[in-house]
Amino acid sequence: MTIQAVHQAIQMQQQAQVAQMMQSQYMSYAQLPVQSIHYDVYPAGLSRINGQ
């Protein structure tokens, strides 16, 4: 294997790890109850905007 091939393999592996992390984060967000997002996060953002 050339150095370039090794480098490419490492890069592909890193990209796969990042994609996996993003996917698992997205899955955990998707599993949150919709109500907690609606009542806790959303109004907090609105009140911050209105406060200014």
C-alpha positions in Angstrom: 0.0 0.0 0.0 1.3 3.4 -0.8 1.2 6.3 1.7 -1.6 7.9 -0.4 -3.7 4.8 -0.1 -3.2 4.6 3.6 -4.1 8.3 4.0 -7.2 7.8 1.9 -8.3 4.8 4.0 -7.8 6.8 7.2 -9.8 9.7 5.8 -12.7 7.3 4.7 -12.7 5.8 8.2 -12.9 9.2 9.9 -15.7 10.3 7.6 -17.6 7.1 8.5 -17.1 7.7 12.2 -18.4 11.3 11.9 -21.4 10.1 9.9 -22.1 7.5 12.5 -21.9 10.1 15.3 -24.2 12.5 13.5 -26.7 9.7 12.8 -26.7 8.5 16.5 -27.2 12.1 17.7 -30.1 12.6 15.2 -31.7 9.4 16.4 -31.5 10.5 20.0 -33.1 13.8 19.1 -35.8 12.1 17.1 -36.6 9.9 20.2 -37.3 12.9 22.4 -40.9 13.5 23.2 -42.3 16.2 20.9 -44.0 18.0 23.8 -40.8 18.6 25.8 -39.3 20.2 22.7 -42.4 22.3 22.1 -42.9 23.5 25.6 -39.3 23.8 27.0 -37.1 24.8 24.1 -39.4 26.7 21.7 -40.9 29.3 24.1 -37.5 29.9 25.7 -36.2 31.0 22.3 -39.2 33.2 21.7 -39.0 34.9 25.1 -35.3 35.6 24.4 -36.2 37.3 21.1 -39.1 39.3 22.7 -36.8 40.4 25.6 -34.6 42.3 23.2 
